[in-house]
């Protein structure tokens, strides 16, 4: 495997350049119409701009200062209110039937008052085998910790070790089952918000498992897409005005994973190649459609399973901070909408570079432009040994203060005669404002 040079492939007596990790599409088995490594499309660099939750004006008018969080603590599964009883374990998914994520398992066992661990300070060990994503364990209604798995659904074994008589197996005990949460049954995230007695502390509690949070906020300003930043929460679900934003679980990837600041696609493939985001949440922002918001009085409800800090929840605006585009003379220029003419011209179409800012914004500056043999990627372009000294001025003349622009390639100021013997490219990075 060559980890240095890209390859030329001979197909039906024709030679084709094939960059590493790429696919070329030849609709007529002769003409390259598309290559996945040579895409003439704009790259938009996105910044998630935080926007603090703002208390609804309807709340502020009542004399409240700042956000007013309301709390409801979910009750642990009550053995007095069960849906059914059976010996051993019921399958989680077949029991809940996708109506809820949650299923309470409850059983009883006796601990003799003479057990040594009650007096010598040692602790018994609870051993849980599960095919559920998460298990929260309570003993006498006191939580003793969460447990996380990855596949399947449901308990398969529960044992307690460290007792005087050794290990007891509770798996075949009589288990009482309760489907769902009390807050779900009362629908406190939508039209049942008044069905429970909410507590309104001066500050919401942090790191509390199985807790409902509710706050009334104004709509974020602007027309850019909005995400709910849940980086500092644990695991759970969220709703806005009764509509489900979805499940959140900003679980961090391992800091021991191998990430690299640069990426070279040449050479052997392996799963960790070109990995990014080590030590970061696998998902942090959760999209909220703008149509779900009202000007004020938006009810945001969070159900937190394992514990987090609700005071650090924010909205975030998805803002395009800069745009990049590049084109090269070895890119395919076939006009797929006019295929017959493209084939007759042997795929030599008119090459152009396009820049397009979002609605209600324009190109405010050209941060980088180079006609020649620039290298790098969006945000880290660099000039090569061949560089047209007027590249920035030419692009500014065509694009500055416009929402979109098109720059001809290999024509006019950017001619084929510049730097003979070198495959020419044009790379541009611009800011939208």
Buried (B, 14 or more C-beta within 10 A) or exposed (E): EEEEEEEEEEEEEEEBBBBBEBEBEBBEEEBBBBBEBBBBEBBBBEEBBEBEBBBBEEBBEEEBEEBBBBBBBBEBBEEEEBEEEEEEBBEBEEBBEEEEBBBBBBEEEEBEEEBEEEEEEEEBEBBBEBBBBBBBBBEEEEBEEBBEBEEEBBBEEBBBEBBEEEEBEBBEBEBBBBBBBBBBBBEBBBEBBEEBEBEEEEEBBBEBBBBBBBBBBBBBEEEBBBBBBBBBBBBBBBBBBBBEBEBBBBEEBEEEEEBEEEEEBBEEEEEEBBBEEBEBBEBBBBEBEEEBBEEBBBBBBBBBBBBBBBBBBBBBBBBBEBBBBBBBBEBBBBBEEEBEEBBEBEBEBEBBBBBBBBEEBBBBBBBBBBBBBBEBBBEEBEBBEBBBEBBBEBBBEBBBEEBEBEBBBBEEBBEEEBBEEEEBBBBBBBBBE
